């Protein structure tokens, strides 16, 4: 990891020159502009709003996010403050924890409209271009529920952690127990049921994500 001493006349160009490069000469770290754009987008802040709060023009922010301009340290510090992060996160290779980890208290509950079916989205904030969407789910004993949360073309992976579960697909019921998994691609399961006497719980991954 490259250590940098920041001085009053510091320019982000200094960081660009200090970054490690791969064998083809490309940077192996996310650029400053990429980090600013990703954090701004995930925070729901527009370019104009960020520019107004920082005291620069919107065109400057656009150029910064394209790595076509380099802010002074004081401007970078204001940008980091408005984005709720630090200069170190914008310029180093340490990513925010919530880009990589979802804590229990940050799960997002989904209203399914199905009695006995509990579903929570594990929302990782690092990228809006994810290839999959993981969930934690549970089905009460004896319950049969419709899988109507997603209506786009997708693959489903279910990993059962507790209990037993059955899936209705292609005119048949498929059964799995704890520690087993079910994968549906060409034919998605339209219903699931818990034939057991205890709660069935596990992880459901949808790829690609959708609404």
N, C-alpha and C positions, 0 to 999 in steps of 0.2 A: 504494500500500500504506500503510495507516495505521500510524504509529509510536506506541507507547504506552510511557510511563514507569511502571513498576510500583512502588507504594509499599507499606509494611507493611499498611495498612488497605485495600488494593486489593480490589475486588469485580468479579466477572465482569460485573455489570450495566454497569460502565464500558465494557466491550468492546462489549456489545450496543448501547449508545448511540453508539459510535464507528464501527460498521460501515457501509459504503456500502449504499445501497438502490437498487433498480431503479425504473423509471418508475411502477410500480404501488405502490411503497412497501414491497416485500418485499426482504428481505436477499438479496444475490447471493452471499453466502458461506455455506458449511456452518456450522451453529450449533455451539456448544461441545458441547451434548448429543449431537448427531448424530456428532460426531467421537469423543467418548468411547465411545459405544455401538459404533461401527464398529470401532475399534481393540480394544476389549475383546472383542467377538464374534470377530474374526479371530484374536485371541490365545488363544481358548479359555478365557477367564477368566469365571467366573460372577459375577453381581451380588453374591451373598453373599460370595464369596471376595475380590473387590475391596474391598467395604465393610470386611471384617474386617482386611485388610492396611492400609487407609488409616486405620482407626479411626473410621469413621462408620457410620451405620445403612444397611441395605440399602434402606430406603424413601428415604433421601436420594439414593442413587445412581439409583434409579428416577426420582425427581423431576428430578434433574440431567439424565438422558438425555432427558427430555421437555421440558427447558428450563423447568421449573417451580420450580427453585431455583438459587441462585448461590453457589458456594463461595468461601471466602476464598482469598487467594493461597497461603497455606501449605497448605491442603487441596488446592488444584489442583496444587500442586507435588508433593505426595505421590501424587496420582492419576497424574500424568504419570510419576513414577518407577516405580510399580508396573506401568504399562502399557508400560514400556520406551521412552518417548518424551519429548518436552520440552513445556514450557508453550507455547513458540512454535508448535509443530505443532498443539496443541489450540486455540489462539486466533488464529492467523494463517492466511494462505491458502497456506502452503507444505506440500504433502503429502509423505509419506514416499516415497522413491524406489521401494520395492518395491510400492507401489500402482500405479505407472505403468510400471515397467520390470522385465523378467525377465532376469537375468544368466544366462550359460551354466551357471554352477555351480549355479544354483537350479532347473534343469529337473528335472521329476519323471518318472522312467522308468516306463513302463507294461508290465507283463508280459502280452503278448498271447497267448502259447501258440503263436504261429506262427513257425516257423523262417525266418530271413531277413527278418523284419519288425521294424524298430526304431522305437519310438514313445515320444516324450517330451511330457508336458503342459507348456505354458507357463502356470504358475499365477500370475496376477496377484492380489495380496492385497487390493486396494482395496475390493472389493465382493463380496458373496455373491449378488447379484442380477444377475449378468452375463447378457447376451443371447447370448453366443457363447463357445466354448472353443477356443482355437488349440492346435495341436500341431506339432512338428517330426517328420517321419517319413522313413524310408529303406527301400528294398526292394532286396535283393541281386539281382544279374543272374540272369535265368532263373527267378526264384522267382514262384510264384502263391500268394497268401495270402487267407484269408477275412477280411472286414471285419465282425467280430462283437463289436467293443468296446462299441458302444452298441445298445440294443434299443428305445429310445423313438423316437417320431416326431420327426424332425429333418431339417434341410437340411445338405448337405455341400458344401464348397468346397475343392477341391484346387488349389494353385498349385505347379507343378513348377519347381524351380530347377536341377536337374541330371538328365541322362539322359532316359529315355522311360518312359511308363507307360500301361497299358491298364486299362480298367474294364469289368466285366461288369454290365450293367443292361439290363432289358427284352429279354433274350435276345440281346444284341449286345455285342461288344467295341468300346469307344471309345478312341481313341488320342490322346495328347498328348505333346509334346516340351518341352524346357526353355524356359521363358518363356511357357508356355501354361497354361491353367486349365480345370478341369471343375467344373460345378455340377450337383448332383442334388437335386431337391426331391420331386416326386411319386413318383419311383421311385429309391430309393437303390441305389448300387452294392453288390453283395454280395461281389464279389471284385476284387482288383487283381493285376496281374502286370507284371513287368519283362521285356520282350522283348529288351532291349539287352544289351550286353557290359560296361556300367559300372553302378555303383550309381545308382539313381533316388532323388532326395531332394527334399523340398519342405515346404510348409506345408499342413496340413489343418485346416479350421475347421468345427466342429460348432455348429449353432444350432437350438434352445436347448441349453445344456449338459445333460448327464445322466450317469447311471452305467450 
